[in-house]
Amino acid sequence: MLKANVIDFFRYFFKAPSAPPAIDAKETKAEDAHTIRVKWSEINKKDQNGIILGYNVSYYERDQLNEFSKQTTETNTIISGLNPFTDYCIKVTGRTKVGASPPGNCFYVKTSDSGKHINIV
């Protein structure tokens, strides 16, 4: 029995998260023509595989190759300096001491050109 507990301990604390955080579709939106607010939930406990030390938010314009990213320990962030009326792909990963979770699917948000909030799912 002790051997099984030790094995479970090492599996839990010495792996990267097995799933990405879920982006909150209602709270992730363009704030204006140059800014997107991104919010996500914590990774499910069963998928954390250790202590989540932080998150990486990556984003890029639809159909472009230049990817940008920022790191945070919070479950939300503001992405600024964006182009107006442009679709952005946003992905969030969580990380433990061992590594990062797989990225989720693109969550698309279009920045506004007139102050309106636009979400594309």
N, C-alpha and C positions, 0 to 999 in steps of 0.2 A: 504494500500500500504506500509506503514512504517513497519508493522508487517512482511510482506513478505521479505522486504529488511533485516531486522534484522535476520530472520531465515536463509536467504541465506548467510549472513555474518558469522554466527556461523557454518553453514555447511562447508563453505569454509575454515575457519581458525582453526577449531577444529577437523580435521580428518587427518588420515595418508594418504599419496598418494595412489590413487586407481590403479595405474599401475607402473610397473618398468621402469627404463631408458632402452633405446634400445642400445645394444652393437654394435659398428661400426665394421662390418665384414671386411672392407678393412684395417682398422687401427689397429685392434687387432691381434697381431701376435707374434710369437716367435722372440726374438731379437737374441738369441743364445741358447746354450744347457741348460742354467740355468735361463733364464729370459724371461718373457712375458710382452709385452706392451699392456695395456688394455685401450680402449677409448670408450666412450659412449656419447649419446646425452642427453640433459636435458629431464626430464619428461615433456610430453605435458602439457601446461598450464591448460587445462580442468581437468587433472588428478592430478595436484599437491596438491590441497586442502590445500594450505597454502604456507609458505615460505620454500623452500628446504634448510635445514641447512647443509646437507652433504650426503655422499654416503658411503655404505658399500660394499666392494668387497670381495666375498667369493670364495674360490677355493679349489679343492681337486683333487687327482689323480683319473682317471676313475676307477670305481668299488672298491674304497676305502672308508672307513668311516671317516677318520680323515680330518676334514674340518678346513681350516685356513681362516682368514679374516684380512682385513685392512680397515681403515677409511680414508676418504679424503674429502675435500671441493671442489676439482677440478673435472673435467669430464674426467680425465685420471689418470693412475697410472702405476707403474712398479712393477711387482711381481718378486722377485728374490729368489735365493737359491733353485731352482727347480731341479728335476732330469732330466738328458738328455733323449731325445727320448721317452718322456712320455706324454700321453694324460692328459690334465687337463680340468675339468669342471669349468667354470667361470660364476658367477652370480653377478649382481649388483642390489642393492636396494637403493632407495632414502629415506631420512627421514625428517619429519617436527618435530615441537615441540611435536606433539602428538604421533608419531610412524613412523614405516617403511612401505614402499610399499611392496606389495607381490613380491617375487623373480620371475625373469623371468626363462625361460628354460635355461638349460645348454648351454653354448657356448663353444665348445671344441676347444682347441688349443694344438698342439703337440710341445713340445720343440724339438729343432734340435739336431743332433749329429755331424753335420759337418758345422754349420754356415748357413744352408739354412733356409729360412722362410717357415713354413708349417702351413696352416690353415685347420681345419676340421670343416665343418659346418653341 
